[in-house]
Amino acid sequence: MNRDEAALLDVYNAAQRILIFATDLTRANLATNEEKQSAILYQVIVVGEATKRLSIDFRNSHPNIPWKDIAGMHDILAHQYDRVNLDTLWDVIQNDIPELIELITPLLPEQTP
């Protein structure tokens, strides 16, 4: 497995964990459950970090995926953690992560789903 495949698999696995951690979670529950917040935020950071490990050529060959936005979310969470907005995180969980999984699934190495 090459570096791009490994990084893409890391993105996929972290995104799947986000959805697992958010199963049966409501926006109100997210606001009061610091454990869920921490677990999900960490996986969002993993998604962003793994995205940054993808080669420029790989990212450029798939311009329909908002790589810059994904990496930017990592930077905000890792370096400006005090500015995390739970409404934004909820939107990421509900919309961005399922869309990301849909976009990257066809790009995954053969042996993964």
C-alpha positions as CSV (number, residue, x, y, z in Angstrom):
1,M,0.0,0.0,0.0
2,N,1.5,3.4,-1.0
3,R,1.4,6.5,1.2
4,D,-1.6,8.0,-0.5
5,E,-3.6,4.8,-0.1
6,A,-2.6,4.6,3.6
7,A,-3.5,8.2,4.3
8,L,-6.8,7.8,2.5
9,L,-7.6,4.7,4.5
10,D,-6.9,6.7,7.7
11,V,-9.3,9.4,6.5
12,Y,-12.0,6.8,5.8
13,N,-11.5,5.0,9.2
14,A,-11.6,8.2,11.2
15,A,-14.7,9.3,9.4
16,Q,-16.3,6.0,10.1
17,R,-15.4,6.3,13.8
18,I,-17.0,9.8,13.8
19,L,-20.3,8.3,12.6
20,I,-20.1,5.4,15.1
21,F,-19.4,7.8,18.0
22,A,-22.4,9.9,16.8
23,T,-24.8,7.0,16.6
24,D,-28.0,8.0,18.5
25,L,-26.5,11.3,19.4
26,T,-28.6,14.4,19.3
27,R,-27.3,18.0,19.2
28,A,-28.4,18.5,22.8
29,N,-26.5,15.3,23.9
30,L,-23.4,16.5,22.1
31,A,-23.5,19.8,24.0
32,T,-23.5,18.0,27.3
33,N,-21.3,15.0,26.6
34,E,-17.7,16.1,26.8
35,E,-16.5,12.5,26.2
36,K,-18.4,12.3,22.9
37,Q,-17.1,15.8,21.9
38,S,-13.5,14.8,22.6
39,A,-13.8,11.6,20.8
40,I,-15.4,13.1,17.7
41,L,-13.1,16.1,17.7
42,Y,-10.0,13.9,17.9
43,Q,-11.2,11.9,14.9
44,V,-11.9,15.1,12.9
45,I,-8.3,16.1,13.7
46,V,-7.1,12.7,12.4
47,V,-9.2,13.2,9.2
48,G,-7.4,16.6,8.7
49,E,-4.0,15.3,9.5
50,A,-4.3,12.3,7.2
51,T,-5.6,14.6,4.4
52,K,-2.5,16.7,4.8
53,R,-0.4,13.5,4.2
54,L,-2.0,12.9,0.8
55,S,0.3,14.0,-2.0
56,I,-0.4,17.2,-3.9
57,D,-0.7,15.1,-7.0
58,F,-3.3,12.9,-5.4
59,R,-5.3,15.9,-4.1
60,N,-5.0,17.6,-7.5
61,S,-6.3,14.5,-9.3
62,H,-9.5,14.6,-7.2
63,P,-10.5,18.3,-7.2
64,N,-14.1,17.5,-6.4
65,I,-13.1,16.8,-2.8
66,P,-12.6,19.9,-0.7
67,W,-9.1,18.9,0.6
68,K,-8.2,22.4,1.7
69,D,-11.4,22.8,3.7
70,I,-10.8,19.4,5.4
71,A,-7.2,20.4,6.3
72,G,-8.4,23.8,7.5
73,M,-10.8,22.2,9.9
74,H,-7.9,20.3,11.4
75,D,-5.9,23.5,11.9
76,I,-8.8,25.2,13.7
77,L,-9.4,22.3,16.0
78,A,-5.7,21.6,16.7
79,H,-4.6,25.2,17.1
80,Q,-7.7,27.2,18.0
81,Y,-9.5,24.6,20.1
82,D,-11.0,27.4,22.2
83,R,-13.0,28.5,19.1
84,V,-14.8,25.2,18.5
85,N,-18.4,25.8,17.7
86,L,-20.7,22.9,18.5
87,D,-23.1,23.9,15.8
88,T,-20.3,23.7,13.3
89,L,-19.2,20.3,14.7
90,W,-22.8,19.0,14.5
91,D,-23.0,20.1,10.9
92,V,-19.7,18.3,10.1
93,I,-21.0,15.2,11.7
94,Q,-24.4,15.3,10.0
95,N,-23.4,16.5,6.5
96,D,-19.6,16.8,5.8
97,I,-18.5,13.4,7.1
98,P,-21.2,11.3,5.2
99,E,-20.4,13.3,2.1
100,L,-16.7,12.8,2.5
101,I,-17.2,9.0,3.0
102,E,-19.2,8.9,-0.2
103,L,-16.6,10.8,-2.1
104,I,-13.6,8.8,-1.0
105,T,-15.0,5.3,-0.9
106,P,-14.5,4.8,-4.7
107,L,-10.8,5.8,-4.2
108,L,-10.0,3.3,-1.5
109,P,-7.6,0.4,-2.1
110,E,-9.3,-2.7,-3.3
111,Q,-9.3,-4.7,-0.1
112,T,-11.4,-2.1,1.8
113,P,-15.2,-1.5,1.6
